[in-house]
Amino acid sequence: AGGTTFLNLEDETGMVNVICSRGLWARYRRVARSAAALIIRGRLERVEGVVNVLAEKVELLPMGIAKKSRDFR
């Protein structure tokens, strides 16, 4: 895909495709690959019923919970 990175975000309402340019992914790759949750800012695009976000910025979403799960067996 010519250096383009694709992310899929999913929740109980459906799925959204996130399209990251090569330059954007180079800037934010470390955050995107290590964060438990993200804020993705960009332009919304809808083509033939498919929703895409053309990412412009990726940020860490601070979580008020521990990152690792605990096993209570």
C-alpha positions, -999 to +999 in steps of 0.1 A: +000+000+000+029+023-007+039+028+030+003+035+041-007+018+074-043+007+081-058+003+115-093-011+123-111+003+153-141-016+165-167-012+193-202-025+199-216-002+172-193-013+143-159-008+127-140+022+114-110+020+092-081+044+100-057+053+073-022+065+083+002+080+058+039+069+059+050+102+075+022+101+102+030+065+111+067+073+114+059+101+139+033+082+160+042+045+156+056+042+191+025+056+207+001+036+185+018+003+191+022+006+229-009+024+241-039+006+256-062+032+240-058+060+215-072+093+204-071+096+166-078+129+151-084+132+114-108+137+085-139+115+082-146+099+048-175+078+038-173+060+005-201+035-006-211+030+030-176+023+043-163+048+070-127+058+070-107+082+091-078+098+073-056+102+104-038+135+111-027+130+147-025+100+171-024+106+208-023+084+239-057+082+258-048+082+295-066+053+312-076+052+348-071+015+350-041-008+351-027-019+318-023-056+326-051-079+335-051-098+368-058-135+370-080-144+400-078-182+397 
